Amino acid sequence: MSDESPNAKQKRVDSGITRRTFLGMSLGTGATLFAGGSATILGADSSTATSPVTNPTWQLGGDLPVNRLGFGAMRITGEGIWGWPPDRENALKVLRRAVELGVNLIDTADAYGPETSELLIAEALHPYPKGLVIATKGGLTRPGPGQWVPNGRPEHLKQAVDGSLKRLRLDRIDLYQLHTVDRKVPMEASLGALKEMHERARKVLPIVSVQNQYNIENRKSENVLVYCEKKSLGFMPWFPIGGGRGLKPDNALEKAAKARGASVVQVALAWLLERSPVMLPIPGTSSIAHLEENVAAAAIKLNPAEWKAIDALAG
């Protein structure tokens, strides 16, 4: 994937986001899946939705349907996202229960464990039910628990794709994500390796979504989300309910939760689903009870006043 031309570097539309700027905004904080194409990514005005959206599904790439509330498989591993979980059978049950509840988008990475999350997914779910989309990632290595080291070298990424294919028992990965930017490796080299895997082996489909941190209190990726809306790219928010810190108690969230006999977490997920038609939350858990609670959030519909009150809580 080549650099943009000198003219393209000068070109700015709306918010002035070029292709390189967009790559930096997204890959600097999370994983990005790219659809090949023009040399310039045109920006979009940063705006906030004024009313809830209600589409229950999203077509990744225009032809890969997924239910918008997915499952993040990072926390089915051991402590520190390292090694096997203390209760392996429970991890398998969580994955199977997610599919039973209608989840058909599971997000993982070779770095989760490392390798453990992908192996558990295959153990629990292979042969995979029709329509299940497994998104995985490469580009981070794990020297030890709690340690994450970027590796965007082309040879590593090619090996990572092959490794994920084997662990997941797949012939093709529907969604492959570059986990982060390796500042020691030119971005074009990393992305070029993934593009080569697609073009030569047809093992990876065109890339069609972005994964950044985003939740009620942290909306630093608002411009990226708006760009995704303009270009019909899926936006997969990680830490959709605030990550390990959780969400701060607040009257607007608590009021809406109490009105429905729901939890604050459920209302926070419902707000995300109504925030944008391209939003694909992937909350993760190692608990079946929490999984069921999260999935039930898709049925919660906030009224306009509630939605606007919660929308005003941005940090």
C-alpha positions as CSV (number, residue, x, y, z in Angstrom):
1,M,0.0,0.0,0.0
2,S,1.8,3.1,-1.2
3,D,2.2,6.6,0.3
4,E,-0.2,9.2,-0.7
5,S,0.9,11.5,-3.5
6,P,2.2,15.1,-2.8
7,N,-1.1,16.5,-4.0
8,A,-3.1,14.2,-1.8
9,K,-1.0,15.3,1.2
10,Q,-2.1,18.8,0.6
11,K,-5.7,17.9,0.1
12,R,-8.0,18.4,3.0
13,V,-11.8,17.8,3.1
14,D,-14.1,18.6,6.0
15,S,-12.0,17.8,9.1
16,G,-8.9,17.4,7.0
17,I,-8.2,13.7,7.7
18,T,-5.9,12.2,5.1
19,R,-5.2,8.5,4.8
20,R,-2.0,8.7,6.8
21,T,-3.6,10.8,9.6
22,F,-6.5,8.3,9.8
23,L,-4.1,5.4,10.1
24,G,-2.3,7.1,12.9
25,M,-5.5,8.1,14.7
26,S,-6.8,4.5,14.6
27,L,-3.7,2.3,14.8
28,G,-2.3,4.5,17.6
29,T,-5.0,3.3,20.0
30,G,-6.3,0.1,18.7
31,A,-6.7,-2.3,15.8
32,T,-7.7,-1.3,12.3
33,L,-8.9,-3.3,9.3
34,F,-8.6,-1.5,6.0
35,A,-10.4,-1.8,2.7
36,G,-7.9,-1.2,-0.1
37,G,-8.7,1.5,-2.5
38,S,-7.9,5.2,-3.1
39,A,-4.7,6.8,-1.9
40,T,-6.5,9.4,0.1
41,I,-8.9,9.0,2.9
42,L,-11.2,12.0,3.0
43,G,-12.2,13.4,6.3
44,A,-15.6,14.1,7.8
45,D,-17.0,16.8,10.0
46,S,-16.9,15.8,13.7
47,S,-20.5,15.6,14.8
48,T,-22.6,13.9,17.4
49,A,-25.7,12.0,16.6
50,T,-28.8,13.8,17.8
51,S,-31.1,10.8,18.0
52,P,-30.8,7.0,18.6
53,V,-30.3,4.6,15.8
54,T,-31.9,1.2,15.8
55,N,-30.4,-1.1,13.2
56,P,-29.8,-4.5,14.9
57,T,-27.2,-5.8,12.3
58,W,-24.4,-4.5,10.2
59,Q,-23.0,-5.6,6.9
60,L,-19.2,-5.7,7.2
61,G,-17.8,-4.8,3.8
62,G,-21.3,-4.6,2.5
63,D,-21.9,-8.4,2.4
64,L,-20.9,-9.9,5.7
65,P,-23.8,-9.6,8.1
66,V,-23.2,-9.6,11.9
67,N,-25.3,-8.8,14.9
68,R,-24.0,-5.5,16.2
69,L,-23.4,-6.7,19.8
70,G,-20.4,-9.0,19.6
71,F,-18.1,-10.7,22.1
72,G,-14.6,-9.9,23.0
73,A,-12.5,-13.0,23.9
74,M,-9.6,-11.4,25.6
75,R,-10.7,-12.2,29.2
76,I,-11.3,-15.9,28.7
77,T,-7.5,-16.4,29.2
78,G,-5.5,-16.4,32.5
79,E,-4.6,-13.5,34.8
80,G,-2.8,-10.7,33.0
81,I,-4.2,-12.1,29.7
82,W,-1.6,-14.8,30.1
83,G,-1.8,-18.5,29.8
84,W,-4.8,-20.8,30.3
85,P,-7.8,-19.7,32.4
86,P,-8.1,-21.1,35.9
87,D,-11.3,-22.8,34.9
88,R,-10.9,-24.0,31.3
89,E,-14.3,-25.7,31.1
90,N,-16.0,-22.4,32.1
91,A,-14.2,-20.5,29.4
92,L,-15.5,-23.0,26.8
93,K,-19.0,-22.7,28.2
94,V,-18.9,-18.9,28.0
95,L,-18.0,-19.1,24.3
96,R,-20.7,-21.7,23.5
97,R,-23.2,-19.7,25.4
98,A,-22.4,-16.5,23.5
99,V,-23.2,-18.3,20.2
100,E,-26.4,-19.7,21.8
101,L,-27.5,-16.2,22.6
102,G,-27.1,-15.1,19.0
103,V,-23.6,-13.6,19.1
104,N,-22.0,-14.1,15.6
105,L,-19.0,-11.7,15.9
106,I,-16.2,-12.8,18.2
107,D,-13.1,-10.7,18.5
108,T,-9.7,-12.2,19.5
109,A,-6.0,-11.9,18.9
110,D,-2.9,-14.1,18.8
111,A,-1.5,-12.0,21.7
112,Y,-4.4,-13.0,24.0
113,G,-2.7,-15.8,26.1
114,P,-0.7,-15.6,23.8
115,E,-2.5,-18.0,21.5
116,T,-4.8,-19.2,24.2
117,S,-7.9,-17.3,23.2
118,E,-7.7,-18.5,19.6
119,L,-7.2,-22.1,20.8
120,L,-10.1,-22.0,23.2
121,I,-12.4,-20.6,20.5
122,A,-11.6,-23.5,18.1
123,E,-11.9,-26.0,21.0
124,A,-15.3,-24.7,22.0
125,L,-16.9,-23.9,18.6
126,H,-15.2,-25.8,15.7
127,P,-16.8,-26.8,13.4
128,Y,-18.1,-23.3,13.4
129,P,-21.8,-22.6,12.9
130,K,-22.8,-20.9,9.7
131,G,-22.5,-17.1,9.8
132,L,-20.1,-16.9,12.7
133,V,-17.4,-14.3,12.1
134,I,-14.2,-14.5,14.0
135,A,-12.0,-11.4,13.9
136,T,-8.4,-11.8,15.1
137,K,-5.4,-9.6,15.3
138,G,-1.6,-9.7,14.9
139,G,1.3,-7.3,15.5
140,L,1.7,-7.5,19.3
141,T,4.0,-10.0,21.0
142,R,3.9,-11.1,24.7
143,P,7.2,-11.5,26.5
144,G,5.4,-12.1,29.8
145,P,2.2,-11.4,31.8
146,G,1.0,-7.8,31.3
147,Q,3.7,-7.1,28.7
148,W,2.8,-6.1,25.2
149,V,5.5,-5.4,22.6
150,P,4.7,-4.3,19.0
151,N,6.1,-6.3,16.1
152,G,5.0,-5.0,12.7
153,R,7.8,-6.6,10.7
154,P,6.3,-8.1,7.5
155,E,7.8,-11.5,8.1
156,H,6.3,-11.6,11.6
157,L,2.8,-10.6,10.4
158,K,2.8,-13.2,7.6
159,Q,3.7,-15.9,10.2
160,A,1.0,-14.4,12.5
161,V,-1.7,-14.9,9.9
162,D,-0.7,-18.5,9.2
163,G,-0.5,-19.2,13.0
164,S,-4.0,-17.8,13.6
165,L,-5.4,-19.8,10.6
166,K,-4.0,-23.0,12.2
167,R,-5.1,-22.3,15.8
168,L,-8.6,-21.3,14.7
169,R,-8.8,-24.2,12.2
170,L,-9.8,-21.9,9.4
171,D,-9.0,-21.8,5.7
172,R,-9.8,-18.1,5.6
173,I,-10.0,-15.3,8.2
174,D,-13.0,-13.1,7.6
175,L,-11.6,-10.1,9.5
176,Y,-7.9,-9.7,10.2
177,Q,-6.7,-6.7,12.3
178,L,-3.3,-5.0,12.7
179,H,-3.2,-4.8,16.5
180,T,-1.1,-1.7,16.7
181,V,1.6,0.3,14.9
182,D,5.2,-0.7,15.4
183,R,7.1,2.6,15.4
184,K,10.3,0.8,14.3
185,V,8.7,-0.4,11.1
186,P,7.2,1.7,8.3
187,M,3.4,1.5,8.4
188,E,3.3,0.8,4.7
189,A,5.5,-2.3,5.2
190,S,3.2,-3.7,7.9
191,L,0.1,-3.1,5.9
192,G,1.7,-4.3,2.7
193,A,2.4,-7.7,4.3
194,L,-1.2,-8.1,5.1
195,K,-2.3,-6.9,1.7
196,E,0.1,-9.5,0.2
197,M,-1.4,-12.3,2.2
198,H,-4.8,-11.3,0.8
199,E,-3.7,-11.0,-2.8
200,R,-1.4,-14.0,-3.0
201,A,-3.2,-16.6,-0.9
202,R,-6.7,-15.2,-0.6
203,K,-6.5,-16.0,3.1
204,V,-7.6,-12.6,4.4
205,L,-10.6,-10.8,3.0
206,P,-10.6,-7.0,2.3
207,I,-10.4,-5.0,5.5
208,V,-13.5,-3.1,6.4
209,S,-13.5,-1.8,10.0
210,V,-11.7,0.0,12.8
211,Q,-11.2,-0.9,16.4
212,N,-10.5,2.0,18.9
213,Q,-11.2,2.7,22.5
214,Y,-14.6,4.4,22.9
215,N,-17.3,4.6,25.6
216,I,-19.6,7.1,27.2
217,E,-16.8,8.8,29.1
218,N,-14.0,8.4,26.6
219,R,-14.7,9.7,23.1
220,K,-11.3,10.7,21.9
221,S,-11.9,8.7,18.7
222,E,-15.1,10.6,17.8
223,N,-13.5,11.8,14.5
224,V,-12.6,8.3,13.6
225,L,-16.2,7.1,14.4
226,V,-17.6,9.9,12.2
227,Y,-15.3,8.9,9.4
228,C,-16.4,5.3,9.7
229,E,-20.1,6.5,9.4
230,K,-19.2,8.5,6.2
231,K,-17.4,5.5,4.6
232,S,-19.6,2.7,5.9
233,L,-16.9,1.1,8.0
234,G,-17.7,-0.9,11.1
235,F,-16.4,0.7,14.4
236,M,-15.6,-1.8,17.1
237,P,-15.1,0.0,20.4
238,W,-12.8,-1.7,22.9
239,F,-13.4,-1.1,26.6
240,P,-17.0,-0.2,25.6
241,I,-18.0,0.1,29.2
242,G,-14.9,1.7,30.6
243,G,-12.5,-1.2,30.8
244,G,-11.0,-2.3,34.1
245,R,-12.0,1.0,35.7
246,G,-15.7,0.6,34.9
247,L,-18.1,3.4,34.6
248,K,-18.5,6.2,37.2
249,P,-21.8,6.2,38.9
250,D,-24.0,8.9,37.4
251,N,-27.6,9.9,37.8
252,A,-28.5,9.8,34.1
253,L,-27.3,6.2,33.7
254,E,-28.7,5.1,37.0
255,K,-32.1,6.7,36.4
256,A,-32.4,4.9,33.0
257,A,-31.3,1.6,34.5
258,K,-33.7,1.8,37.4
259,A,-36.6,2.6,35.1
260,R,-36.0,-0.7,33.3
261,G,-34.8,-2.9,36.0
262,A,-31.5,-3.1,34.2
263,S,-27.9,-2.6,35.2
264,V,-25.8,0.5,34.5
265,V,-23.6,-1.6,32.2
266,Q,-26.6,-2.7,30.2
267,V,-27.7,0.9,29.7
268,A,-24.2,1.9,28.7
269,L,-24.1,-0.8,26.0
270,A,-27.6,0.2,24.8
271,W,-26.4,3.8,24.5
272,L,-23.4,2.7,22.4
273,L,-25.7,0.6,20.1
274,E,-27.9,3.7,19.6
275,R,-25.0,6.1,19.2
276,S,-24.2,5.0,15.7
277,P,-25.4,2.5,13.1
278,V,-21.8,1.4,12.5
279,M,-21.0,0.7,16.2
280,L,-20.1,-2.9,16.9
281,P,-19.5,-3.2,20.7
282,I,-17.5,-6.3,21.8
283,P,-17.7,-6.5,25.6
284,G,-15.7,-9.3,27.1
285,T,-16.2,-11.4,30.2
286,S,-15.2,-14.7,31.7
287,S,-18.6,-15.0,33.4
288,I,-21.7,-16.6,31.9
289,A,-24.0,-14.4,34.0
290,H,-22.2,-11.2,32.8
291,L,-22.3,-12.5,29.3
292,E,-26.1,-13.0,29.4
293,E,-26.5,-9.5,31.0
294,N,-24.4,-7.9,28.3
295,V,-26.3,-9.6,25.4
296,A,-29.6,-8.6,26.9
297,A,-28.6,-5.0,26.5
298,A,-29.4,-5.2,22.8
299,A,-33.1,-5.3,23.7
300,I,-33.0,-2.0,25.7
301,K,-34.4,1.0,23.8
302,L,-33.7,4.4,25.4
303,N,-36.1,7.2,24.8
304,P,-34.8,10.4,23.3
305,A,-34.6,12.3,26.6
306,E,-32.6,9.5,28.3
307,W,-30.3,9.1,25.3
308,K,-29.5,12.8,25.3
309,A,-28.9,12.9,29.0
310,I,-26.4,10.0,28.8
311,D,-24.8,11.5,25.7
312,A,-24.0,14.6,27.8
313,L,-21.8,12.6,30.1
314,A,-18.8,12.7,27.8
315,G,-15.6,13.1,29.8
